[in-house]
Amino acid sequence: MGLKGLTAICFILHFGSFAHAATKEKTSASSSAATQSWPIEVALDSKQKVTLFQPQVESIENNLITARTAFKLQKDGKDSFGSFLMKADSMIDKDQATVTLRTIKVADMQLPGDTSHREELTREFEKSLNKKQHVLPYRNVVASLELSSLDKKRKSPDLKNDPPQIIFSTTPSLLIMISGNPVMGPSGKYKTPERVVNTSALILKDSENSFYLWALGKWFSAPSATGPFTPTKSNPTSKITMVKDELVDNKTVDPLAGRTAQGNSIYPPGVTPKIFIATKPTELLQSEGEPKFSAVEKTGLLYVSNSPNSVFLETSSQTYYTLISGRWFNAKSLQGPWKHVPGGSLPKDFAKIPTNSPVAEVLVSVPGTPQAKEALITSQIPQTAQVARTMKPKDLKCDGPVKWQKISSTSLQYAENCNTPLIMVNPQQYYIVQDGVWFNSSKESGPWEVSIAVPDQIYQIPTSSPLYYVTYVKIYSTSPDYVVVGYTPGYHGTFVSADGTIVYGTGYSYAPYTTATAWYPPPATYGFGVGYGWGYDSGFYMGFSMGAVMYPWGWGSCCWGGTYVNIDVTNIYHNWGKTSVITGSGGHGMVVNTIGDTKFARGIGSDNVYASHDGGVYRRNGKGDWSQYNGPNTWTPVERPDNIQNLERNHEARATRPDMPHTNRGAAPPSPSNSNYLRGGGGARAGGGFHGGGGGFRR
């Protein structure tokens, strides 16, 4: 198996997968709402029988949802159809693919042919709906939303797009990142051998000034910490082996196992990759031998077919293009020099790439495509949680007395030598954020309590600060017992660019805090092969390229650690355990059946009535024809409801969808035949995870 075959075993982090096994065990406490199917029957005080169809969400502001809902009212044996506007607080659990509605307000009651009972119906609906929680499938919420409803809320941070150093290799290769120039320090409790502190990889120096790297289950040696590393001809001393075993067992370092979730090596048998060591932002592109090109159907583009990376040749200009961390770069040679290409300057053929193409995943990074728009919508929907106000932060460590650094453009200061973002607003007011929850104290050393509000100034932290990502964690509401909090993918390093696409990292190269005994790396944009893709049903997702086996640093403990963390779908609030946090209901509104390796989901019940943004009610029959309700027993055919063009998309979201992938951690990735995998999204992730040197990583 060569490099091309390795993409078939890539590990993928999904940003919008919507089907889950019914038996999936929740890792947080479940709310009382049961699995809910749509439409539902609603009992009114007036004893009228009402059928409520699945709401179509029109906007989300923080966790406040506005939705238009169609209903059927049965009275005296006759059916009448109407709609109303619903506003509700929500608990959004992307991990369980549910949106739970709470504290519902009803407005703008529309009932063609009957205007005398609108106020009465409004009161009755509101009272009845608030008797219990109601659950929407997360997938359908995304399908209902239009980008225009979110544009005014979209952040356009001041991102940098300077190209990193880009290495192109025609042999199997491996990139190891060091955070700045190598800094030597003790290896845990041992003064010797010394270890390179400012990397998650294990690089040791023996008494004869030889350096040893542990990767892929074997030793490599070099005359310098920066290489060149080659496989050792003889094993290092027994003490070095003992130190390695202890540091790996204690998860102080990343063993760089280079294996898939199934335990298989990412490299073919007998192949030892070339080792590249980088101390500045760097990305690795590679091919299996000299590049081979295949045509992209219906375009003038060629792609490098024997590479796991997204590398193209635009034939009319003979220019190469590559996609790194969601950003486009081009060059006249694969050896560079490379320069950034704004999305609006991409050749138009990129937007013409067919969705069934082997390189269709790059569509999510092409401005204006449906895939890019869906990614923008999903990136602005928060993951929410209800947090007990009695909860306390954990494992807050600093390397000696706190060292304060000013945050530019603000009066704030942050602690550069602590493993958790610690912010001083003034000498009597301090804040930290851990796993998506804010805490505050009157002293830098605590005691800490769950915050019920965060000063506005914190949300003015600029992208030039390594703590910028904390501005994506919000507090939505409070009560005497709990706080509702949430975060959007910016907390994990996924941002909306000025091009209208999502990108990874701010592009800034922040300075790390490193001593002989502690290393706190800032968030990094490059060096880890991060990329985005898109697939049917799974929405947009994130992957890591083969050859970049290290976990990304920073971004709210996004990607490093003992398990594969799914940036948008996996719920970081599970890290707090079962008793402190409630994140959702677990109801899906669909049945999932398995036949072989294929998952089939179907909606429960008849749910073919929809409400448009203007309050109109529409119905779709089995042939795909639409009709509009104009009064009792009156449905008027319409050629195509162009004024409510997203209704067809809503219908598709409710309909049967095959091949809906699991989002369970450790689940096998989708196969390339589903056009749902990431070129450059490799599963080269070491098993086990690590805590980091000295004081560990920032959360």
PyMOL commands that set and color helices and strands:
alter all, ss='L'
color gray80, all
select helices_A, chain A and resi 3-9+118-129+138-144+148-151+238-249+343-345+348-352+360-365+370-379+456-460+468-472+489-492+572-576+642-644+647-654+672-674
alter helices_A, ss='H'
color red, helices_A
select strands_A, chain A and resi 12-14+29-30+40-43+49-52+56-61+64-75+78-93+98-110+134-137+165-169+173-177+184-187+190-196+202-205+211-215+218-222+230-231+274-278+282-286+293-295+301-304+311-314+319-324+327-331+339-341+383-388+404-406+413-415+422-426+429-434+437-441+449-450+473-478+482-487+494-496+502-504+513-514+519-520+530-535+539-544+581-584+590-595+598-603+609-611+617-620+626-631+634-638+657-658
alter strands_A, ss='S'
color yellow, strands_A
deselect
rebuild
show_as cartoon
